[in-house]
Structures are given as C-alpha cells and as structure tokens.
Amino acid sequence: MVQRTDFEYSTVPAGEPGPGEVLLRVLYLSLDPAMRGWMNESRSYIAPVGLGEVMRAMGLGRVVASNDPMLKPGNLVTGLTGVQDYAVVAAKSLNKVDPQLAPLPRYLSALGGTGLTAYFGLLEVGQPKPGETVVVSGAAGATGSMVGQIAKIQRCRAVGIAGGAAKCKYLTEELGFDAAIDYKSEDVRAALGRHCPDGVNVFFDNVGGEILDIVLAQLARKARVVLCGAISQYNNPADVRGPKNYLSLLINSARMEGFIVFNYAQRYGEGIQALAAWLAEGKIKAREDIVEGLENFPEAFLKLFRGENLGKLVIKVAEE
Ligand code: NAP
C-alpha cells in the first residue's frame, strides 16, 4: 500500500507552454487502481513513473494559456495532467469537454476511462448475447457498475460481486442488477450457484485472486472471461496468485482474454457517444465519489484498495 511518505509535495514554477502546448489549471483528478501498477519498476503496457517525477494521473483542467490554435483559454479538457495544480501538456493529447452536456467529474467516470473500459471490455472482449448471464466483480466500482448496466442494456442477466451490504443494495435497487453477492459476508461459491443456475457466460473480472478462481469453477460452455484488472493482487508483496481452476477453460471450451482500454483509442468517440446517449435516456446511472484537495492524494488513493469508494473516485483540486 502506498504511504504519504512515498510522495514529496513541492512548489515549483508552473512552467510556460512551448509550441503546440497549453498550460492547464487542473480542476479534477481521476484516481485509478492502475496508478499503483505504474509505481512498480517492471515492464507493463506503459513505462513506470520514475522516481522524482510528477505522479501520472488522468485529469480535467481549464486552459489558462495556449500555444495551439485548437485550444483557447477557458476551454475545458481531459488528459494526462499528473497529480499537480497546473500542468503543461501537448494540446493534441487532450480532449475537449462540454460543461453543458454533463457535470465535469462525469468526464472522468462514465464519459471517461472507466466508462470506456466497461463499454469496450464487455462488448468487444466479453461479447454478451441476449439471455446470457454476465457476472462482474468489483461491481459497485466505477468500471463494474457500468459493466452490469451495459449488460442489462444487452438484455443479459447481470450479477455483481461487491464488498458489503450497502454496495449490494445499491446494485440491485438503484442500478438494476438482477442479483448481487457480498463477498465479504456470503459464501460466493454457493451464491453464484443460486444466482447463475445455468453457469456464467461472461465473467468481467476486476479483482482477480480467489474470486476469479471461484467464478472459473462455474463457467458455462463457451464462456468468456474478460481480464480487466486484478485489484486484489496490486499490493501483493509476494508472487501474484494465478488461477488454480484454469482447467475449467479447457473443459468448457471457454476463453480468458485480457485487454487494455487504450487498445480502443481509435474508437473512443463511438464509445462516448453510446454512453452519453444511455446516460441521457436514463438507461445507465453514474456516480462519482469526490474527495476535496490535492493534498489528500495518498489517503484518497487508498480508498480504492480499502473498498471505501462508491462509484468513480475523483479528487477535486480547484473550484470550477
Ligand atoms: P473501482 O472499482 O471504482 O474501485 C476499486 C474497488 O475494488 C474498490 O471499491 C473495492 O470494492 C474493490 N477492491 C479493492 N480491493 C479488493 C480486494 N482485495 N478484493 C476484491 N475487491 C477489492 O476502480 P476502477 O477504476 O473501476 O477499477 C476497477 C478495476 O478495473 C481495477 O482492477 C482496474 O485496474 C481495472 N481497470 C482496467 C482497465 C483496463 O484498461 N484494463 C482500465 C480501467 C480500470 P469492494 O468494496 O467491492 O471490495
């Protein structure tokens, strides 16, 4: 687990934007479990954050000064801002957002990385078909809550696995999941058997570890296991625990496939359009869990690993 002492807070000049760059006032920061992985010095889909560098983070900011004709002062944008008050960023790496269409933090949740992860991970990798049973772990989180709701739109049965009675109630009573399993107090194996009598057709896994193993043992024939994340393993000081029940893939002619949302970068526009339409029609609900103050970064980040967030965890850095 990260600690406050792993980070240094410093005050330095914000910097001047060079050609094609803009200076942003950061307003909101997205806190993502993946940031923990970026702190490890190992090969991944993206280079690790180096010692002494600004901690990498997605954020939303207002353009203060621009050296690019596409962006003007006052424009609102999302992009990799880092955990800082001001950021100098290449204009072409930023996406403009419209404050009239949605509250700003939503561009970091349902209309941002986690919404897109749910959209492409479920629809492209999971390929759910009407009538199938979709199980999602980390179900009350930013990604998982979208996965279950998109599964319902695809006319699937949605079963969520989450920690605690309140989160489970939120899934079934507010988000329309057919069933929710509290992994902290229920026997997940028995509950899955009850809620998925014909087996699991699609498992969208956000947590890995023991839950992955339990679901693997209950796959239906030709099931698809979508490896989105494995948060139970991110702070594991020992070796990552692999799935013991992987032979279930063999006997069920099933497949397990990992993906990174960046793989779909060329199609983000399509994903955002679909998600925005579903939000507008009331077919999906989004929720942000907002912590105030950049200085609270380390403690706020830990909420993800303690299950203390409900919905997308965001830091509000400055007034809009
Ligand atoms: P989130 O689900 O909003 O927050 C994390 C949640 O994980 C916590 O609220 C907690 O909920 C659960 N959790 C924490 N420790 C756990 C443990 N040991 N066992 C079981 N559950 C645990 O976060 P998110 O941003 O949406 O990310 C969810 C997953 O998606 C992460 O694994 C992340 O790395 C992955 N992800 C992948 C991609 C990609 O491109 N592949 C992109 C974005 C996110 P409970 O209270 O229910 O335990």
Residues whose N, C-alpha, C, O or C-beta is under 5 A from the ligand:
A	BS01	NAP	L31 D32 P33 A34 T114 T117 G138 G141 A142 T143 G144 I161 A162 G163 N206 V207 L227 C228 G229 A230 I231 S232 F259 I260 V261 K303 L304 F305 R306 G307 E308 N309 G311 K312
